[in-house]
């Protein structure tokens, strides 16, 4: 860790220790493999915001896998997905991002399984089968997001309570909020 340039976003994340930050300069980046946030409390943030910092997937699906208390902020993700790295982790924030899908009914911009306590705020999610899907996850806070042209804006599966959904714009989706399971 420390300061300095890395040859790729993946390399920068791979060199992080707990509590480090990766600051990504403005630009368009093609991402050809999964990005792993392996350490706790790592922040992945763009220098110039979502309009100026675009991460695009190559030919294969690409996931950004979060660890406990990670932060991802200020990017445009073109068909790149965010998920919990492993189950039974907690905390973190996904904020002020733009997620652009291609309308695949099986894709989810953000998906977590057995994770808790993530705040998802200020994002615009467009063109996914699922904007956000949670399975057996609780303590999530959804606030000030926009969900458009998704099959389902938010799916909460597994009967886990204590998720908060407040002050979101959910428009032009096939389904708004789907509560299933449990």
C-alpha positions as CSV (number, residue, x, y, z in Angstrom):
1,X,0.0,0.0,0.0
2,X,1.1,3.6,0.4
3,X,1.1,6.2,-2.3
4,X,2.0,6.0,-6.0
5,X,0.8,4.9,-9.3
6,X,-0.3,1.3,-10.1
7,X,-0.5,-0.2,-13.6
8,X,-4.2,-1.0,-13.2
9,X,-7.1,-0.6,-10.8
10,X,-6.9,-4.3,-10.0
11,X,-3.2,-4.0,-9.1
12,X,-3.9,-1.0,-6.9
13,X,-6.7,-2.8,-5.0
14,X,-4.4,-5.9,-4.8
15,X,-1.8,-3.9,-3.0
16,X,-4.1,-2.4,-0.4
17,X,-3.9,-2.9,3.3
18,X,-6.9,-2.4,5.6
19,X,-8.0,1.2,5.6
20,X,-6.3,2.2,2.3
21,X,-7.8,4.2,-0.5
22,X,-7.5,3.9,-4.2
23,X,-8.1,7.2,-6.1
24,X,-8.8,6.6,-9.8
25,X,-8.1,9.5,-12.2
26,X,-10.7,10.6,-14.8
27,X,-10.9,8.5,-17.9
28,X,-12.4,5.5,-19.6
29,X,-11.1,2.1,-18.3
30,X,-11.8,-1.3,-19.9
31,X,-12.0,-3.9,-17.1
32,X,-11.3,-7.5,-18.3
33,X,-11.3,-9.4,-15.0
34,X,-13.0,-9.2,-11.6
35,X,-11.8,-6.6,-9.1
36,X,-11.3,-7.7,-5.5
37,X,-11.4,-5.5,-2.5
38,X,-9.8,-8.1,-0.2
39,X,-9.1,-5.9,2.9
40,X,-11.5,-4.2,5.3
41,X,-12.3,-0.5,5.0
42,X,-10.8,0.0,1.6
43,X,-12.2,3.0,-0.4
44,X,-12.3,2.9,-4.2
45,X,-13.1,6.4,-5.3
46,X,-12.9,8.4,-8.5
47,X,-11.0,11.6,-8.6
48,X,-13.5,13.5,-10.9
49,X,-16.9,11.8,-10.3
50,X,-19.1,9.5,-12.3
51,X,-19.4,11.6,-15.4
52,X,-15.6,11.6,-15.9
53,X,-14.6,8.1,-14.7
54,X,-16.1,5.2,-16.6
55,X,-15.4,1.5,-16.0
56,X,-16.4,-0.7,-18.9
57,X,-16.4,-4.4,-19.0
58,X,-14.6,-6.3,-21.8
59,X,-16.1,-9.4,-23.4
60,X,-16.9,-11.3,-20.1
61,X,-18.9,-10.3,-17.1
62,X,-17.0,-8.4,-14.5
63,X,-17.7,-8.1,-10.8
64,X,-16.3,-5.8,-8.1
65,X,-16.3,-7.9,-4.9
66,X,-16.5,-5.9,-1.7
67,X,-15.1,-6.7,1.7
68,X,-16.3,-5.5,5.1
69,X,-16.8,-1.7,5.4
70,X,-15.6,-1.0,1.8
71,X,-16.6,2.2,0.0
72,X,-17.2,2.5,-3.8
73,X,-17.9,6.0,-4.9
74,X,-18.1,8.2,-8.0
75,X,-18.0,5.9,-11.0
76,X,-20.0,5.1,-14.1
77,X,-20.1,1.3,-14.5
78,X,-21.0,0.0,-17.9
79,X,-22.3,-3.6,-17.3
80,X,-20.0,-4.1,-14.3
81,X,-21.6,-5.5,-11.2
82,X,-20.9,-5.0,-7.5
83,X,-21.3,-7.8,-5.0
84,X,-20.2,-8.9,-1.6
85,X,-16.9,-10.8,-1.8
86,X,-17.9,-13.5,0.7
87,X,-20.9,-14.1,2.9
88,X,-21.3,-13.0,6.5
89,X,-19.5,-9.6,6.0
90,X,-20.9,-6.3,7.0
91,X,-20.9,-2.6,6.4
92,X,-19.8,-0.3,3.6
93,X,-21.2,2.2,1.2
94,X,-21.9,2.4,-2.5
95,X,-22.7,6.0,-3.5
96,X,-22.9,8.5,-6.2
97,X,-22.4,6.0,-9.1
98,X,-24.1,5.4,-12.4
99,X,-24.8,1.8,-13.4
100,X,-25.7,1.3,-17.1
101,X,-26.8,-2.2,-18.1
102,X,-27.7,-3.6,-21.4
103,X,-31.2,-5.0,-20.5
104,X,-30.1,-8.5,-19.8
105,X,-32.9,-9.9,-17.6
106,X,-30.4,-12.0,-15.5
107,X,-28.0,-9.1,-14.6
108,X,-28.0,-7.2,-11.4
109,X,-26.2,-3.9,-10.9
110,X,-25.7,-4.7,-7.2
111,X,-26.2,-8.1,-5.5
112,X,-25.4,-9.4,-2.0
113,X,-25.9,-12.7,-0.3
114,X,-25.6,-13.0,3.5
115,X,-24.2,-9.5,3.9
116,X,-25.4,-6.8,6.3
117,X,-25.3,-3.0,6.8
118,X,-24.4,-1.5,3.5
119,X,-25.7,2.0,2.6
120,X,-26.6,2.4,-1.1
121,X,-27.1,6.1,-1.8
122,X,-27.2,8.6,-4.6
123,X,-26.8,6.1,-7.4
124,X,-28.6,5.9,-10.8
125,X,-29.2,2.4,-11.9
126,X,-30.5,1.9,-15.4
127,X,-31.1,-1.1,-17.8
128,X,-30.6,-4.2,-15.6
129,X,-32.7,-7.2,-15.0
130,X,-32.4,-6.3,-11.3
131,X,-31.2,-3.0,-10.0
132,X,-30.4,-4.4,-6.6
133,X,-30.9,-8.0,-5.4
134,X,-30.4,-9.0,-1.8
135,X,-30.6,-12.6,-0.6
136,X,-30.7,-13.3,3.1
137,X,-29.2,-9.9,3.8
138,X,-30.3,-7.2,6.3
139,X,-29.5,-3.8,7.6
140,X,-29.2,-2.2,4.1
141,X,-30.2,1.4,3.6
142,X,-31.4,2.5,0.2
143,X,-31.7,6.3,0.0
144,X,-31.8,8.9,-2.8
145,X,-31.2,6.4,-5.6
146,X,-32.9,6.4,-9.0
147,X,-33.9,3.0,-10.6
148,X,-35.0,3.2,-14.3
149,X,-35.7,0.7,-17.0
150,X,-34.9,-2.4,-14.9
151,X,-36.9,-5.6,-14.7
152,X,-37.1,-5.2,-10.9
153,X,-35.7,-2.2,-9.2
154,X,-35.1,-3.8,-5.8
155,X,-35.6,-7.5,-4.9
156,X,-35.3,-8.5,-1.2
157,X,-35.2,-12.3,-1.0
158,X,-35.0,-14.7,1.9
159,X,-37.2,-13.0,4.5
160,X,-34.4,-11.1,6.3
161,X,-35.9,-8.0,7.9
162,X,-34.5,-4.6,8.8
163,X,-33.7,-3.2,5.4
164,X,-34.6,0.5,4.9
165,X,-35.9,1.9,1.6
166,X,-36.5,5.7,1.7
167,X,-36.6,8.6,-0.8
168,X,-35.7,6.7,-3.9
169,X,-37.1,7.3,-7.4
170,X,-38.4,4.1,-8.9
171,X,-39.8,4.7,-12.4
172,X,-40.2,2.9,-15.7
173,X,-39.3,-0.6,-14.3
174,X,-41.4,-3.7,-14.8
175,X,-41.6,-4.2,-11.0
176,X,-40.7,-1.7,-8.2
177,X,-39.9,-3.6,-5.0
178,X,-40.2,-7.3,-4.8
179,X,-40.3,-9.0,-1.4
180,X,-40.0,-12.7,-1.6
181,X,-39.0,-15.7,0.4
182,X,-39.1,-16.2,4.2
